[in-house]
């Protein structure tokens, strides 16, 4: 029984297309190929006839081909020793004839047999040997095929990401024929499903199914319908899964390949089992166990069937049969090996020890549960204390902020004898920011010593003349009266709350003040001790701190809405500068203010 029939077919097609044949043996070879899958007895008869005839002819090529077919036919009958014997004879005859091409093909197929027998280490060793031969013989087609077969090994040992990478690279190769591409599509779809990417998987399945039907590739249609059903089972669409499997089963019976019938019936039993239709699962598995016993079941088939039946009889309250099939499942799984066990556990992770010693199992589960609870408890305690610490820090920052607000309000209500320039300091004393360039101001705020507003360039503006330009260019000196004028105008804009508009940029403010951006930036930097963006951000943050404290309606707005209200284009910029200035986020500040208001009622 072959694990993956499709790669085997690819190799046979390679033989058909490239291997020379004598006309006298063509009828025998064609007869073997026609009966190879559905009538092994006749295929074996024709193979022996080919061997006998080619020996009498001294035809080494046809002798080696006869040995190759006999090796494959004995693999179907699970006669391992005979398989190795005939493969060695095929390789020997090809070597004697100095036919490197045939030697490579026979070794690849022998490696495929080892792979199908779950002897992954030996298969990989032989695949690596074949890679060297293919490279030395410049056999690029065979080389790429071997690489893909190594991908199949990765798939079987559950290294799905490595397998996916190999299959993807192989799929890009233009040299593969249509059948090889279909085989790769199938491998890719299976791997995507294993990686829990059903959308990618089903696209490939549907594409492969359409192409199989278009070119009448019945065996591929059977495989793609089975894979499509597995996708439906994955998404718990059992009705669609059963429809596809019934179509595949009908086609498999028509095609007459026992392997395909068994594969499809097993998948149908899985679907029944997952729906708790255990009687139907038992019925269909019993039928395939009773029929076609002349063709031995593979170990893999036995493992799948025993696993499903153990679950079925468990659900049907038949502990005797459940234990019987469970024991068979465990024994057969041991033959495959630990790596294969992990890939074929479909329904449960049952073990003999769980069946024989339930008390021990419960004890283990108890300690595992205690461990999980302990871990979660410690984790939750850590989270709790971190949260408390975070809340304490936020409370301290909030109280500190409220204290500064109260001091500001007291000072604001008192008579202020200071000059106008100190008003800027007063208005920004609640919260301050580190200087940085704000993205909200970056687009239009680049400094340009030659930039002036249109109004400033007018004839009525006599102050900005050639002498002023010389001063800017030589030393960038601004007269005191000009500084005072700019500061006074800035104060008026503050009173009008122009800083709350999104249009409040360095360029637009300079235009409103009838000056240029260079002057304005210089004055703000020298006189207020900060760059323009920091100046505007501080005005906005200090304004909203006070407004949120006294305006309950504003506190009901979302942070995004509040950000827009005070001129920010992006809410995250508002949150960033608010937290930088106060130590807490706007959301926390609003929450604390609401709590404070409630406590005073």
C-alpha positions in Angstrom: 0.0 0.0 0.0 1.4 3.3 -1.0 1.3 6.3 1.3 1.1 8.7 -1.5 0.2 7.2 -4.9 0.6 10.3 -6.9 4.5 10.7 -6.7 4.7 7.1 -7.8 2.6 7.8 -10.9 4.9 10.7 -11.7 7.9 8.4 -11.8 6.0 5.9 -14.0 5.2 8.6 -16.4 8.8 9.5 -16.5 9.6 5.9 -17.5 6.9 5.9 -20.2 8.2 9.1 -21.8 11.9 8.6 -21.7 12.8 4.9 -21.6 13.5 3.1 -24.9 11.6 -0.2 -25.5 11.9 -3.0 -28.0 8.8 -3.3 -30.3 8.6 -7.0 -29.4 8.1 -6.3 -25.7 5.8 -3.3 -26.1 2.6 -5.3 -25.8 3.8 -6.9 -22.6 4.9 -3.6 -21.0 1.5 -2.0 -22.0 -0.3 -4.9 -20.4 1.6 -4.5 -17.2 0.8 -0.8 -17.0 -2.9 -1.4 -17.6 -3.2 -4.0 -14.9 -0.7 -2.6 -12.3 -3.3 -0.9 -10.2 -6.4 -2.9 -10.4 -5.3 -6.5 -11.2 -2.0 -7.3 -9.5 -2.1 -11.0 -10.3 -2.3 -10.4 -14.0 0.3 -7.6 -13.7 2.7 -10.0 -12.0 2.1 -12.6 -14.6 2.9 -10.2 -17.4 6.0 -9.0 -15.5 7.4 -12.5 -15.2 6.7 -13.0 -18.9 8.6 -9.8 -19.7 11.5 -10.9 -17.5 11.7 -14.3 -19.2 11.5 -12.9 -22.7 14.0 -10.1 -22.1 16.5 -12.5 -20.7 16.3 -14.7 -23.8 16.8 -11.5 -25.9 19.7 -10.3 -23.7 17.7 -7.0 -23.3 19.1 -5.5 -20.1 16.8 -2.5 -20.3 13.6 -4.5 -20.4 15.0 -6.9 -17.8 15.6 -4.1 -15.4 12.1 -2.7 -16.1 10.6 -6.1 -15.4 12.4 -6.3 -12.0 11.2 -2.8 -11.2 7.5 -3.7 -11.8 7.9 -6.9 -9.8 9.4 -4.8 -6.9 6.3 -2.5 -7.0 3.9 -5.4 -7.2 5.4 -7.1 -4.2 5.3 -3.8 -2.3 1.5 -3.9 -2.7 1.5 -7.3 -1.1 3.7 -6.1 1.7 6.5 -8.5 0.9 9.4 -6.4 2.0 12.2 -8.9 1.4 11.0 -9.5 -2.2 10.7 -5.8 -2.8 14.3 -5.1 -1.8 15.5 -8.2 -3.9 13.8 -7.0 -7.1 14.9 -3.4 -6.6 18.5 -4.5 -6.2 18.2 -6.7 -9.3 16.7 -3.8 -11.3 19.6 -1.5 -10.2 22.2 -4.2 -10.9 21.0 -4.7 -14.4 20.9 -1.0 -15.1 24.4 -0.6 -13.7 25.7 -3.5 -15.8 24.3 -1.7 -18.9 25.9 1.5 -17.7 22.5 3.2 -17.8 22.9 6.0 -15.2 19.5 7.4 -16.0 17.8 4.1 -15.1 19.9 3.6 -12.0 18.8 7.0 -10.7 15.1 6.3 -11.4 15.2 2.9 -9.7 16.9 4.3 -6.6 14.4 7.1 -6.4 11.5 4.6 -6.5 13.3 2.5 -3.9 13.5 5.6 -1.7 9.8 6.2 -2.3 9.1 2.6 -1.1 11.1 3.3 2.1 9.2 6.5 2.6 5.9 4.6 2.2 7.1 2.1 4.8 7.7 5.0 7.3 11.4 4.3 7.2 12.1 8.0 7.0 15.8 7.9 8.0 16.6 5.3 5.3 14.5 7.1 2.7 16.3 10.4 3.4 19.7 8.7 3.2 18.8 7.3 -0.2 17.2 10.6 -1.4 20.4 12.4 -0.6 22.4 9.8 -2.6 20.0 10.3 -5.5 20.4 14.1 -5.3 24.2 13.7 -5.8 23.6 11.4 -8.7 21.1 13.7 -10.3 23.4 16.7 -9.9 26.3 14.8 -11.4 24.2 13.6 -14.3 22.7 17.0 -14.8 19.2 15.5 -14.3 17.4 18.7 -13.2 13.9 17.2 -13.4 14.8 14.3 -11.2 16.7 16.6 -8.8 13.7 18.8 -8.3 11.5 15.8 -7.9 13.7 14.4 -5.1 13.7 17.7 -3.3 9.9 17.6 -3.3 10.0 14.0 -2.0 12.1 15.3 0.9 9.4 17.8 1.5 7.0 14.9 1.8 9.2 13.5 4.5 9.1 16.8 6.4 5.3 16.7 6.1 5.2 13.2 7.6 7.3 14.2 10.6 5.1 17.2 11.2 7.6 19.9 10.1 4.9 21.5 8.0 6.5 24.9 7.6 9.7 23.3 6.1 7.5 21.1 3.9 5.4 24.1 2.7 8.5 26.0 1.7 9.8 23.1 -0.4 6.4 22.6 -2.0 6.0 26.3 -2.8 9.4 26.4 -4.5 8.7 23.3 -6.5 5.3 24.7 -7.6 7.2 27.6 -9.2 9.2 25.3 -11.4 8.1 25.4 -15.0 9.7 22.1 -16.0 7.1 20.0 -14.2 4.3 18.6 -16.3 0.5 19.0 -15.6 0.3 15.8 -13.5 3.3 16.7 -11.4 1.8 20.2 -10.8 -1.4 18.5 -9.7 0.5 16.4 -7.2 2.2 19.5 -5.8 -1.1 21.3 -5.6 -2.4 18.4 -3.5 0.6 18.4 -1.2 0.3 22.2 -0.8 -3.4 22.0 0.1 -2.7 19.3 2.6 0.1 21.3 4.2 -1.9 24.5 4.4 -4.7 22.7 6.2 -2.2 21.3 8.7 -1.0 24.8 9.3 -4.6 25.9 9.9 -4.8 28.0 6.7 -8.0 26.5 5.2 -8.6 29.4 2.8 -5.3 28.8 1.0 -5.9 25.1 1.1 -9.4 25.1 -0.4 -8.3 27.4 -3.3 -5.7 24.9 -4.4 -8.2 22.0 -3.9 -10.9 23.6 -6.0 -8.4 24.5 -8.7 -6.9 20.9 -8.8 -10.4 19.3 -8.8 -11.4 21.4 -11.9 -8.3 20.5 -13.8 -8.6 16.8 -12.9 -12.2 16.8 -14.2 -11.2 18.8 -17.3 -8.5 16.4 -18.4 -10.2 13.2 -17.1 -7.6 12.4 -14.5 -9.9 10.2 -12.4 -7.3 9.2 -9.8 -6.5 12.8 -9.1 -10.2 13.7 -9.0 -10.5 11.0 -6.2 -7.6 12.5 -4.3 -8.8 16.1 -4.6 -12.4 15.2 -3.6 -11.0 13.5 -0.5 -8.9 16.5 0.3 -11.9 18.8 -0.3 -13.9 16.7 2.1 -11.1 17.0 4.8 -11.4 20.8 4.4 -15.1 20.6 4.9 -14.6 18.3 8.0 -12.1 20.9 9.3 -14.8 23.6 9.1 -17.4 21.1 10.5 -19.4 21.2 7.3 -20.1 17.5 7.4 -22.9 17.5 4.9 -20.6 18.9 2.1 -17.9 16.5 3.3 -20.1 13.5 2.9 -21.2 14.6 -0.6 -17.6 14.9 -1.8 -16.6 11.5 -0.2 -19.6 9.7 -1.7 -18.6 11.1 -5.2 -15.0 10.0 -4.6 -16.1 6.6 -3.4 -18.3 6.0 -6.5 -15.4 7.1 -8.7 -12.9 4.9 -6.8 -15.2 1.8 -7.2 -15.6 2.6 -10.9 -11.8 3.0 -11.3 -11.3 -0.3 -9.4 -8.3 0.7 -7.2 -8.7 -0.9 -3.7 -6.3 1.7 -2.2 -8.6 4.6 -3.3 -11.7 2.8 -2.0 -10.1 2.2 1.4 -8.8 5.8 1.7 -12.2 7.3 0.9 -14.1 4.9 3.2 -11.8 5.7 6.1 -12.3 9.5 5.6 -16.1 8.9 5.4 -15.9 7.0 8.7 -14.0 9.9 10.3 -16.8 12.3 9.2 -19.5 9.9 10.7 -17.5 9.6 14.0 -17.2 13.3 14.4 -20.9 13.6 14.0 -21.4 10.8 16.6 -22.9 8.6 13.9 -20.9 5.7 15.2 -23.1 2.9 13.9 -22.6 4.1 10.3 -18.8 4.4 10.9 -18.6 0.9 12.1 -20.7 -0.4 9.2 -18.5 1.2 6.5 -15.3 0.2 8.2 -16.5 -3.4 8.6 -17.3 -3.5 4.9 -13.8 -2.5 3.8 -12.3 -4.9 6.3 -14.3 -7.8 4.9 -13.7 -7.0 1.2 -10.5 -7.3 -0.9 -8.6 -9.2 1.8 -6.4 -10.6 -1.0 -4.7 -7.2 -1.0 -3.1 -6.6 2.5 -3.9 -3.5 4.4 -1.0 -1.2 5.2 0.0 -0.6 8.7 -1.2 3.0 8.3 -4.7 1.8 7.2 -4.8 -0.5 10.3 -3.9 2.4 12.6 -6.5 4.7 11.2 -9.3 2.0 11.2 -8.4 0.7 14.7 -8.3 4.3 16.1 -11.7 5.1 14.7 -13.3 1.8 15.7 -12.0 2.2 19.3 -13.7 5.6 19.5 -16.9 4.2 17.9 -17.3 1.3 20.3 -16.4 3.5 23.2 -19.3 5.8 22.3 -21.5 2.8 21.7 -20.8 1.5 25.2 -19.0 -1.6 24.1 -15.9 -1.5 26.3 -14.7 -4.9 25.2 -14.4 -4.0 21.5 -13.2 -0.5 22.4 -10.3 -2.0 24.4 -9.6 -4.6 21.6 -9.3 -2.0 18.9 -7.4 0.4 21.1 -4.8 -2.3 21.8 -4.5 -3.0 18.1 -4.2 0.7 17.5 -1.4 1.0 20.0 0.5 -2.0 18.7 0.2 -0.9 15.0 1.3 2.6 16.0 4.5 1.3 17.5 5.4 -0.2 14.1 5.1 3.2 12.5 7.1 5.0 15.1 6.7 7.9 17.4 6.9 10.5 14.6 4.1 8.8 12.6 2.0 8.4 15.7 1.8 12.1 16.1 0.6 12.6 12.5 -2.3 10.0 12.6 -4.0 10.8 15.9 -7.3 12.0 14.5 -9.9 11.8 17.2 -8.2 11.5 20.5 -4.9 11.0 22.4 -5.8 7.8 24.1 -3.3 5.6 25.7 -3.3 2.0 27.1 -2.3 3.3 30.5 -5.4 5.5 30.6 -7.6 2.5 29.9 -5.9 0.2 32.3 -5.4 2.6 35.2 -8.0 5.3 35.3 -7.1 6.2 38.9 -3.5 6.9 37.9 -4.8 9.0 35.0 -7.0 11.1 37.3 -4.2 11.6 39.7 -2.0 12.9 36.9 -4.8 15.2 35.7 -5.3 16.4 39.2 -1.6 17.4 39.6 -1.6 19.0 36.2 -4.7 21.0 37.2 -3.1 22.0 40.5 0.0 23.1 38.6 -2.1 25.2 36.1 -4.2 26.7 38.9 -1.0 27.6 40.9 0.6 29.1 37.8 -2.6 31.1 37.0 -2.9 32.2 40.7 0.7 33.5 40.7 0.2 35.1 37.3 -3.1 36.8 38.5 -1.4 38.0 41.8 1.4 39.5 39.8 -1.1 41.2 37.5 -3.1 42.4 40.5 -0.1 44.0 42.2 1.1 45.5 38.9 -2.4 47.0 38.4 -2.5 48.3 41.9 0.9 49.9 41.5 -0.1 51.4 38.2 -3.3 52.7 39.7 -1.4 54.2 42.7 1.0 55.9 40.4 -1.8 57.3 38.3 -3.6 58.5 41.5 -0.5 60.3 42.7 0.0 61.9 39.3 -3.6 62.9 39.2 -3.5 64.4 42.7 -0.4 66.3 41.8 -2.1 67.6 38.6 -5.2 68.7 40.5 -3.0 70.5 43.0 -1.3 72.4 40.2 -4.7 73.2 38.7 -6.0 74.6 42.0 -2.9 76.7 42.5 -3.2 78.0 39.0 -6.9 78.9 39.5 -6.1 80.7 42.8 -3.3 82.7 41.1 -5.5 83.5 38.1 -8.2 85.0 40.4 -5.7 87.2 42.1 -4.6 90.6 40.8 -1.6 90.1 38.5 0.8 93.0 38.4 3.3 91.4 36.1 3.7 92.6 32.5 2.1 91.0 29.5 5.0 88.8 28.7 4.6 86.8 32.0 1.0 85.9 30.9 2.6 83.3 28.6 4.4 81.7 31.6 1.3 81.7 33.7 -0.9 80.1 31.1 1.6 77.3 30.6 2.5 76.6 34.2 0.2 73.6 34.8 1.8 71.2 32.4 4.9 71.4 30.2 6.4 69.4 27.4 9.9 68.4 26.3 10.8 70.1 23.1 10.3 68.1 20.0 9.0 68.4 16.5 5.3 67.5 16.3 4.2 65.8 13.0 1.0 67.9 13.1 3.1 70.9 12.4 5.8 69.4 10.2 4.2 69.9 6.8 4.0 73.7 6.8 6.4 74.8 9.5 9.8 74.5 7.9 11.8 77.7 8.7 12.7 79.9 5.7 14.5 83.2 6.3 13.2 84.4 3.0 9.5 83.4 3.6 7.0 86.2 4.2 3.2 86.3 4.3 1.5 88.0 1.4 0.3 90.8 3.7 3.7 91.3 5.0 5.1 91.9 1.5 2.5 94.7 1.0 3.5 98.3 0.4 2.0 99.4 3.7 4.6 97.4 5.7 7.5 99.8 5.8 9.3 98.1 8.7 10.5 95.1 6.7 13.0 96.7 4.4 16.5 96.0 3.0 18.1 96.9 6.3 15.9 94.4 8.1 16.8 91.8 5.5 20.5 92.5 6.1 20.1 92.1 9.8 18.3 88.7 9.3 21.0 87.5 6.9 24.0 88.7 8.9 23.0 88.1 12.5 19.3 87.3 12.5 18.7 90.2 15.0 15.2 91.3 15.7 14.5 94.7 17.2 12.9 94.9 20.7 9.9 96.7 19.4 9.3 94.0 16.9 9.6 91.3 19.6 7.1 93.1 21.8 4.7 93.5 18.8 4.9 89.8 18.0 4.4 88.8 21.7 1.4 91.1 22.0 -0.2 89.7 18.9 0.5 86.2 20.1 -1.3 87.0 23.3 -4.4 88.2 21.4 -4.4 85.0 19.4 -4.3 83.0 22.6 -7.2 85.0 24.0 -9.2 84.1 20.8 -8.1 80.5 21.3 -6.7 80.3 17.8 -4.5 77.4 19.0 -7.5 75.2 19.1 -7.9 75.2 15.3 -6.3 72.6 13.1 -5.2 75.4 10.8 -2.9 76.7 13.6 0.5 76.2 12.0 3.6 78.3 12.1 2.9 79.5 8.6 -0.7 80.5 9.3 0.1 82.2 12.7 2.9 84.2 11.0 0.5 85.3 8.4 -2.0 86.4 11.0 0.7 88.3 12.9 1.9 89.9 9.6 5.4 88.6 10.1 7.4 85.8 8.6 8.0 82.3 10.0 11.6 83.0 10.8 10.8 86.0 13.0 8.0 84.1 14.7 10.0 81.0 15.3 12.9 83.1 16.7 10.7 85.0 19.1 9.0 81.9 20.4 12.3 80.1 20.9 14.1 83.0 22.5 11.4 84.7 24.5 9.2 81.7 25.5 12.0 79.1 25.7 10.5 76.5 23.4 9.9 75.7 19.8 6.6 76.6 18.1 5.1 73.1 18.1 5.8 72.7 21.8 4.3 76.1 22.5 1.0 75.2 20.7 0.9 71.8 22.3 1.3 73.2 25.8 -1.5 75.7 25.1 -3.8 73.0 23.9 -3.0 70.6 26.8 -3.3 73.2 29.5 -6.5 74.4 28.0 -8.1 71.0 27.9 -6.9 70.1 31.4 -9.0 73.0 32.8 -11.9 72.5 30.4 -12.3 68.8 31.3 -12.2 69.6 35.0 -15.1 72.0 34.8 -17.1 70.8 31.8 -19.0 67.5 32.4 -20.4 67.5 28.9 -17.0 67.6 27.4 -15.9 64.7 29.6 -18.7 62.6 28.0 -17.0 62.9 24.6 -14.7 60.3 23.2 -10.9 60.9 23.3 -11.0 61.1 19.5 -13.7 63.8 19.6 -11.9 65.8 22.2 -8.7 65.6 20.2 -10.5 67.0 17.2 -12.1 69.7 19.4 -8.7 71.1 20.4 -7.1 71.0 16.9 -5.4 67.7 16.7 -5.6 65.8 13.4 -4.7 62.5 15.0 -6.0 61.3 18.4 -2.8 59.4 19.2 -0.9 62.7 19.0 -3.3 64.2 21.6 -2.9 61.2 23.9 0.9 61.2 23.5 1.3 64.9 24.5 -1.3 64.8 27.2 0.5 61.8 28.9 3.9 63.4 28.4 2.7 66.6 30.1 0.6 65.1 32.9 1.9 61.5 33.4 -1.5 60.0 32.7 -3.7 59.5 29.7 -6.7 61.6 28.8 -9.0 58.6 29.5 -7.6 58.1 33.0 -7.8 61.9 33.7 -11.4 62.0 32.7 -12.2 58.9 34.8 -10.5 60.4 37.9 -12.3 63.8 37.4 -15.6 62.0 37.2 -14.8 60.0 40.4 -13.8 63.2 42.1 -17.0 65.0 41.1 -19.2 62.0 42.2 -17.5 62.0 45.6 -18.3 65.7 46.2 -22.0 65.2 45.6 
